[in-house]
Amino acid sequence: MADFDEKTAETKNECKCKDCGAVLKFAPGTTSLKCEYCGAQNEILSASEPVVIEELDFDKYLASGTGDAETQEINTVKCVSCGASTTLKPNVSSDNCPFCDTPLVITSGSATKIIKPKYLLPFKIDSKTAKDSFRNWISDLWFAPGDLKRYADSTDKINGMYLPYWTYDSNTSSDYIGERGVWYFETVSYETTNDDGDTVTETREERRTMWYPAIGTVANTFDDVLVLASPSLPEKYTRGLAPWDLENLASFDEKFLSGFRTESYQVGVKDGFEKAKDVMAGHIQQSILQHIGGDEQRVISVNTAYHDTTFKHILLPIWLSAYRYSDKVYHFMVNGRTGEVQGERPYSAGKIALAVISAVAVIAAGVYFYLRHKHGA
């Protein structure tokens, strides 16, 4: 990443009590940090202030390498197994990666300069609720290995994480070449056999399509196209955590991070926009089909220009469990705002085999009794 001249800020995901100096933890669903030792309420003042969303100019950022982006310096450790870069827990000498459960080499921690998040969604779902969701999810799995339930009873296997995201706004103009299909019907003759066994000729209406050239331009406006700025988790499941209530974004405040871990982004602003284009392409395609009209549509080529593109860096909360089973890593995630659950799961080969054998036995028994009854009759 390019060097930045802007003033940087440092965060360690650690806040201290204003009265006794003890390390505080943000309680999901609140706007203050209550000290576990002296009981003092440490208000998060920014939570009561109106939030004015400000976007950063994408083209200006690309041209200068910085734009108006404010930066910060964070302490992270990079996992040698999955490559995730996460914040360090304070005062620890050993830890495991929250994304793949691999032991982390704490000595590999380093200070990293990144674009500072402007906004975040604070946690609303607490760890107890997330753990209950994990247990319920595992208990409902068909053909899951029996020892997974013992794993679910381990209360220290779920981590509160803030994941890095980019959001993009853009106005698009798409020139397309395609074809419009219009249905019409033709009467055709065919031969068939009637009830008397004679061959007769009958007619029926068959649908045909007449194709006409279609050329045009469609315009679209996109707001807050969300892109996960990390490859650490399978996108299939992170997409399933949506929707996110981005209308409730809070201004970034380190107090919201206290007691949680934060992953730093590994997908840059430019590469993130390429991912955003993939998201926008589907909507652009639908608008082109609608613009072509007719009964059927074909799109031959599309050329899209992007205007007035802006972006911002935000953090979104999830509860994450990464567990290993038979040398493979599985992920379980809970949306820290809504409680939406997504997860990967292993299967028990023994249970599946037993189910197949049981099914075959039931079918065989059914056939046996059917034949016995038939012959007895």
TAVENSUL-V424624 format. One record per backbone hydrogen bond with DSSP energy under -1.0 kcal/mol. NH is the residue of the N-H (numbers start at 1). CO is the residue of the C=O. If there is no record, write none. Layout:
nh=NH co=CO
nh=NH co=CO
This chain:
nh=11 co=73
nh=17 co=22
nh=21 co=17
nh=24 co=15
nh=26 co=258
nh=29 co=123
nh=30 co=27
nh=33 co=42
nh=35 co=40
nh=39 co=35
nh=42 co=33
nh=44 co=31
nh=47 co=44
nh=48 co=45
nh=49 co=46
nh=56 co=311
nh=58 co=309
nh=61 co=57
nh=62 co=58
nh=63 co=59
nh=64 co=60
nh=65 co=61
nh=69 co=66
nh=72 co=114
nh=73 co=9
nh=74 co=112
nh=76 co=110
nh=77 co=86
nh=79 co=84
nh=83 co=79
nh=86 co=77
nh=87 co=262
nh=88 co=75
nh=97 co=102
nh=101 co=97
nh=104 co=95
nh=106 co=104
nh=108 co=105
nh=109 co=106
nh=110 co=76
nh=112 co=74
nh=114 co=72
nh=116 co=70
nh=118 co=313
nh=119 co=313
nh=120 co=250
nh=121 co=315
nh=124 co=336
nh=125 co=336
nh=130 co=126
nh=131 co=127
nh=132 co=128
nh=133 co=129
nh=134 co=130
nh=135 co=131
nh=136 co=132
nh=137 co=133
nh=138 co=134
nh=139 co=135
nh=140 co=136
nh=141 co=138
nh=148 co=145
nh=149 co=146
nh=151 co=147
nh=152 co=148
nh=153 co=149
nh=154 co=151
nh=159 co=320
nh=161 co=318
nh=162 co=261
nh=163 co=316
nh=165 co=314
nh=166 co=227
nh=167 co=312
nh=168 co=225
nh=169 co=310
nh=170 co=222
nh=171 co=307
nh=172 co=220
nh=173 co=305
nh=174 co=218
nh=175 co=303
nh=176 co=216
nh=177 co=301
nh=178 co=214
nh=179 co=298
nh=180 co=212
nh=181 co=296
nh=182 co=210
nh=184 co=208
nh=186 co=206
nh=188 co=204
nh=190 co=202
nh=192 co=200
nh=194 co=198
nh=197 co=194
nh=200 co=192
nh=202 co=190
nh=204 co=188
nh=206 co=186
nh=208 co=184
nh=210 co=182
nh=212 co=180
nh=214 co=178
nh=216 co=176
nh=218 co=174
nh=220 co=172
nh=222 co=170
nh=225 co=168
nh=227 co=166
nh=229 co=164
nh=237 co=234
nh=238 co=234
nh=239 co=235
nh=242 co=239
nh=246 co=244
nh=248 co=245
nh=249 co=246
nh=250 co=120
nh=252 co=118
nh=256 co=253
nh=259 co=13
nh=260 co=257
nh=261 co=160
nh=263 co=162
nh=264 co=85
nh=266 co=229
nh=267 co=229
nh=272 co=268
nh=273 co=269
nh=274 co=270
nh=275 co=271
nh=276 co=272
nh=277 co=273
nh=278 co=274
nh=279 co=275
nh=280 co=276
nh=281 co=277
nh=284 co=280
nh=285 co=281
nh=286 co=282
nh=287 co=283
nh=288 co=284
nh=289 co=285
nh=290 co=286
nh=291 co=287
nh=292 co=288
nh=293 co=289
nh=295 co=181
nh=296 co=181
nh=298 co=179
nh=300 co=177
nh=301 co=177
nh=303 co=175
nh=305 co=173
nh=307 co=171
nh=310 co=169
nh=311 co=56
nh=312 co=167
nh=314 co=165
nh=315 co=119
nh=316 co=163
nh=318 co=161
nh=319 co=334
nh=320 co=159
nh=321 co=332
nh=323 co=330
nh=325 co=328
nh=328 co=325
nh=330 co=323
nh=332 co=321
nh=333 co=342
nh=334 co=319
nh=335 co=340
nh=336 co=317
nh=339 co=335
nh=342 co=333
nh=344 co=331
nh=348 co=143
nh=352 co=348
nh=353 co=349
nh=354 co=350
nh=355 co=351
nh=356 co=352
nh=357 co=353
nh=358 co=354
nh=359 co=355
nh=360 co=356
nh=361 co=357
nh=362 co=358
nh=363 co=359
nh=364 co=360
nh=365 co=361
nh=366 co=362
nh=367 co=363
nh=368 co=364
nh=369 co=365
nh=370 co=366
nh=371 co=367
nh=372 co=368
nh=373 co=369
nh=374 co=370
nh=375 co=371
nh=376 co=372
nh=377 co=373
